[in-house]
Amino acid sequence: MRQEQNIILIRNKHKLFMKETKLDQITSQESSLILNTARKFLEEEIYPYEEKVDKIGEVPIELGKQIEEKAKEAGLFAANLPVAVGGGGLDYKSMSILEREYGKTTHALHSWIARPTEILLACNDEQKEEYLYPCVKGDKRELFALTEPEAGSDVMGMKSNAVKKGDDWILNGSKHFISGPCLPDFAIVFAATGEDKTNRGTRKRITAFLVNRGLKGFDIREGTKCVSYRGYKTFALNFDDVKLSSKMILGEEGKGLELSGKWLGMGRIWVGASCCGKAERMIQLSSEWAAQRKQFGQPIGKFQAVSFKLADMALGLRAADLLVKDAVEKAERSIMKDEDAAMVKLFCSEMVNKVADETVQIYGGMGLMEEMPIQRLWRDSRLERIWDGTSEIQRHIISRSILRPLGA
Ligand SMILES: Cc1cc2nc3c(=O)[nH]c(=O)nc-3n(C[C@H](O)[C@H](O)[C@H](O)COP(=O)(O)OP(=O)(O)OC[C@H]3O[C@@H](n4cnc5c(N)ncnc54)[C@H](O)[C@@H]3O)c2cc1C
């Protein structure tokens, strides 16, 4: 397979410099190899299509498939999953480099470079054949379906439920805002399968199911369009007495939240890294504009009111990058906590929105013109404070970690 050849090629190169360099140099050479691969890929396969996709609000299927194929050739496809299951086997540090680069562009396009949901690693052997391996090869696409019309931030308020009937489960309920590049082959659906008594009161038992598109009673259709990342699709899912066998449970019955929590934590780090990438792109655009655009006979960057904005933007980005680095290092050592991920998500997403707003300000009226990329990056940035848990929910997680040990 071409993708495997590419990965082997990269590894062989690593072996070469392992002979002659120290460990930290290997790491930095490996990082620059990954960075250069991602940059070249974006320049050739993604940036040329950004504007058109934003304008038509759609990624033509041939373009999506082309990105998929080129990503396989470049060794970028499913790079997040272990080599043992056919993935690229990149560690968290390498993935943070990739996600930071991808953040410079739109989800509508870079989501075609699949990074299958890591919770699929919880598949048993039979499920691996049907779901995990096809996703790694690009033969199937999945969606991660947690949010419901009446249960967004309040996950435990979910109404979707599955009731045991003989050996089967009967699923009812609905999901919305479930996003992906294209119509999926199956969805990982979270539903209540009962209640548990805990010392904090009664708690819903949440179970994750693998639900194939096409099953009787499972309706999936495109949802309303989002102004961030135009062309990236959201879907509305409806379940009406959908019969599921016990074999469709992912992981253990009642352990769905633990599974999703594990995945959401790293997801928040990737959001943070991607916000850093987007901020870097906007800072570069703003700096170039501030150096070129003249008013009152001089570049606007000569006015302290403008140059100080650039200083604050650069400082915000530096701090955000360091937070991502810190969390990635903790994740590598398996000591990352919920509040570490929440701090990254909160700080980076708020930082990129400040940068986006100041970028528009530095561009003046031109920043809002359709033919400029600024308004697109500004619109795209806005979603980052909402998905994967809003800023308010991240503050809640952080403050809870401070107060709970004190009994409050
Ligand atoms: C484009 C897009 C793609 C998405 N993709 C997916 C996906 O693939 N899978 C998936 O499962 N979900 C997905 N989501 C859903 C996303 O995670 C939710 O939108 C998000 O969690 C917020 O939920 P909500 O929109 O229902 O807002 P709500 O929960 O209704 O919140 C509204 C406001 O109230 C605030 N609020 C709520 N509760 C509290 C509280 N306790 N304290 C303080 N403030 C509070 C919120 O912070 C927010 O400001 C996507 C959303 C979008 C827009």
The ligand as an SDF file (V2000), in Angstrom:
LIG
                    3D

 53 58  0  0  0  0  0  0  0  0999 V2000
  -20.4150   23.1010   13.5420 C   0  0  0  0  0  0  0  0  0  0  0  0
  -20.6240   22.2470   14.7470 C   0  0  0  0  0  0  0  0  0  0  0  0
  -20.1420   20.9470   14.7350 C   0  0  0  0  0  0  0  0  0  0  0  0
  -20.3520   20.1050   15.8290 C   0  0  0  0  0  0  0  0  0  0  0  0
  -19.9320   18.8060   15.7750 N   0  0  0  0  0  0  0  0  0  0  0  0
  -20.3390   17.9300   16.7520 C   0  0  0  0  0  0  0  0  0  0  0  0
  -20.1060   16.5260   16.6090 C   0  0  0  0  0  0  0  0  0  0  0  0
  -19.4990   16.0640   15.6260 O   0  0  0  0  0  0  0  0  0  0  0  0
  -20.5600   15.6950   17.5890 N   0  0  0  0  0  0  0  0  0  0  0  0
  -21.2300   16.1500   18.6870 C   0  0  0  0  0  0  0  0  0  0  0  0
  -21.6280   15.3380   19.5180 O   0  0  0  0  0  0  0  0  0  0  0  0
  -21.4620   17.4840   18.8480 N   0  0  0  0  0  0  0  0  0  0  0  0
  -21.0430   18.3760   17.9120 C   0  0  0  0  0  0  0  0  0  0  0  0
  -21.3030   19.7260   18.0300 N   0  0  0  0  0  0  0  0  0  0  0  0
  -22.0410   20.1980   19.2030 C   0  0  0  0  0  0  0  0  0  0  0  0
  -21.2190   21.0800   20.1430 C   0  0  0  0  0  0  0  0  0  0  0  0
  -20.3400   20.3090   20.8980 O   0  0  0  0  0  0  0  0  0  0  0  0
  -22.2630   21.8590   20.9950 C   0  0  0  0  0  0  0  0  0  0  0  0
  -22.7920   22.8540   20.1570 O   0  0  0  0  0  0  0  0  0  0  0  0
  -21.6620   22.4810   22.2540 C   0  0  0  0  0  0  0  0  0  0  0  0
  -21.2950   21.4760   23.1610 O   0  0  0  0  0  0  0  0  0  0  0  0
  -22.6300   23.4370   22.9310 C   0  0  0  0  0  0  0  0  0  0  0  0
  -23.9160   22.9190   23.0410 O   0  0  0  0  0  0  0  0  0  0  0  0
  -25.1700   23.7880   22.5360 P   0  0  0  0  0  0  0  0  0  0  0  0
  -24.8560   24.3160   21.1890 O   0  0  0  0  0  0  0  0  0  0  0  0
  -26.3950   22.9550   22.6750 O   0  0  0  0  0  0  0  0  0  0  0  0
  -25.2400   25.0260   23.4930 O   0  0  0  0  0  0  0  0  0  0  0  0
  -25.9770   25.0830   24.9360 P   0  0  0  0  0  0  0  0  0  0  0  0
  -25.5170   23.9490   25.7800 O   0  0  0  0  0  0  0  0  0  0  0  0
  -27.4360   25.2780   24.7580 O   0  0  0  0  0  0  0  0  0  0  0  0
  -25.3440   26.4030   25.5390 O   0  0  0  0  0  0  0  0  0  0  0  0
  -25.8290   27.7100   25.2250 C   0  0  0  0  0  0  0  0  0  0  0  0
  -25.0710   28.7020   26.0830 C   0  0  0  0  0  0  0  0  0  0  0  0
  -25.3260   28.4460   27.4660 O   0  0  0  0  0  0  0  0  0  0  0  0
  -24.0990   28.2630   28.1480 C   0  0  0  0  0  0  0  0  0  0  0  0
  -24.2530   27.2680   29.2160 N   0  0  0  0  0  0  0  0  0  0  0  0
  -24.8560   26.0690   29.1620 C   0  0  0  0  0  0  0  0  0  0  0  0
  -24.7310   25.4230   30.3200 N   0  0  0  0  0  0  0  0  0  0  0  0
  -24.0370   26.2330   31.1530 C   0  0  0  0  0  0  0  0  0  0  0  0
  -23.5540   26.1430   32.4950 C   0  0  0  0  0  0  0  0  0  0  0  0
  -23.7760   25.0610   33.2500 N   0  0  0  0  0  0  0  0  0  0  0  0
  -22.8600   27.1740   32.9920 N   0  0  0  0  0  0  0  0  0  0  0  0
  -22.6170   28.2850   32.2520 C   0  0  0  0  0  0  0  0  0  0  0  0
  -23.0250   28.4320   30.9750 N   0  0  0  0  0  0  0  0  0  0  0  0
  -23.7200   27.4190   30.4200 C   0  0  0  0  0  0  0  0  0  0  0  0
  -23.1400   27.7610   27.0860 C   0  0  0  0  0  0  0  0  0  0  0  0
  -21.7940   27.9570   27.4680 O   0  0  0  0  0  0  0  0  0  0  0  0
  -23.5510   28.6040   25.8950 C   0  0  0  0  0  0  0  0  0  0  0  0
  -22.9590   29.8700   26.0000 O   0  0  0  0  0  0  0  0  0  0  0  0
  -21.0540   20.6010   16.9650 C   0  0  0  0  0  0  0  0  0  0  0  0
  -21.5030   21.9190   16.9810 C   0  0  0  0  0  0  0  0  0  0  0  0
  -21.3210   22.7310   15.8970 C   0  0  0  0  0  0  0  0  0  0  0  0
  -21.8660   24.1280   15.9490 C   0  0  0  0  0  0  0  0  0  0  0  0
  1  2  1  0
  2  3  1  0
  2 52  2  0
  3  4  2  0
  4  5  1  0
  4 50  1  0
  5  6  2  0
  6  7  1  0
  6 13  1  0
  7  8  2  0
  7  9  1  0
  9 10  1  0
 10 11  2  0
 10 12  1  0
 12 13  2  0
 13 14  1  0
 14 15  1  0
 14 50  1  0
 15 16  1  0
 16 17  1  0
 16 18  1  0
 18 19  1  0
 18 20  1  0
 20 21  1  0
 20 22  1  0
 22 23  1  0
 23 24  1  0
 24 25  2  0
 24 26  1  0
 24 27  1  0
 27 28  1  0
 28 29  2  0
 28 30  1  0
 28 31  1  0
 31 32  1  0
 32 33  1  0
 33 34  1  0
 33 48  1  0
 34 35  1  0
 35 36  1  0
 35 46  1  0
 36 37  1  0
 36 45  1  0
 37 38  2  0
 38 39  1  0
 39 40  1  0
 39 45  2  0
 40 41  1  0
 40 42  2  0
 42 43  1  0
 43 44  2  0
 44 45  1  0
 46 47  1  0
 46 48  1  0
 48 49  1  0
 50 51  2  0
 51 52  1  0
 52 53  1  0
M  END
$$$$
